Amino acid sequence: MRFVITGEWSKNRLLQLIILCFIVYIAALWLTNALLYFQKMGLTYASVTEYYLGSEEKFLQPRSYQGMLEISHFHFFAMGLLLLTLTHLMLFVPLRPELKPWFIVIPFASALLDEGGGWLVRFVHPSFAYVKIFGFVALEGSLAVLVVVSLWAVFTGTQDAYRDNGSSASSSGSPPSRKD
């Protein structure tokens, strides 16, 4: 933790290696998430409603309550941990403080829209297919942004991004005090 607070993460090669390896896994997750989505449906209203509501012409059954519950149970846990980890890195990147909440809220909100959109299509109304599509695109986009910004922050050599005012942390390595 000290390395990210003091800005030393840009100088610590092992920490850079850990973050780089983590980002490679996230990139693989990002790609497989898109491949799975497009294997099942597309970015069209018809494909999303057909996936969740079924199709008599194609002999597709509607998604079952239990099946959706099992998938959501795992997704909420896994996405929560993933987003916690990725958005936590946003605390230490050299961005304007007023931008950082957007880098945190948008991924969490889009993950909820992505997961909840399917439930809404299946059990409320087919028009919520647009919510599912928007949630998926926003989640994929926000994950890509988090990956790029994290890599940029680790490898650009910027110091002390933790503090809002941009001044250096104390040489003792203790976290800077927060302004109220």
Secondary structure, 3 states (H helix, E strand, C coil): CHHHHCCHHHCCHHHHHHHHHHHHHHHHHHHHHHHHHHHHCCCCHHHHHHHHHCECCCCECCCCHHHHHHHHHHHHHHHHHHHHHHHHHHHHCCCCCCCHHHHHHHHHHHHHHHHHHHHHHHHCCHHHHHHHHHHHHHHHHHHHHHHHHHHHHHHCCCCCCCCCCCCCCCCCCCCCCCCC
